[in-house]
Amino acid sequence: MPSAPVRPEDTPVFTALVEPTGQHFSAPASMTLLNAAEQAGLEGMLMDSSCRNGTCRTCISKLTRGQVHYRIEWPGLSLDEKREGYILPCVAYPQSDVTIELPV
């Protein structure tokens, strides 16, 4: 028997903290971090964006706490950047509460 589709309202909701501003927003597991920030009314105040598909790198930020995953095979990050904790919020989905450090 096929499983029922997962509805967005059934997915976990995490908290995203943005440093150095100290602002936070709800981040559903079913939504990218950038979309969740915009839905919370923080559009353009936290993260710049352009392509929304992980290639332009405009939104690059550092994940200092928590975990994210990607639904695309390899977002526009080098292996070294990934090891250092950089993420692309436009294509990153939270898997826990997260802290994101914006570039200065």
Protein Blocks (a to p, Z undefined) as FASTA:
>chain_A
ZZddddfklpccddddddfklpacdddfkbcfklmmmmnopghklpgcfkonopnommgc
cdfedcdddfbfbdcbdfklmmnopacfklpccfbdcdddddZZ
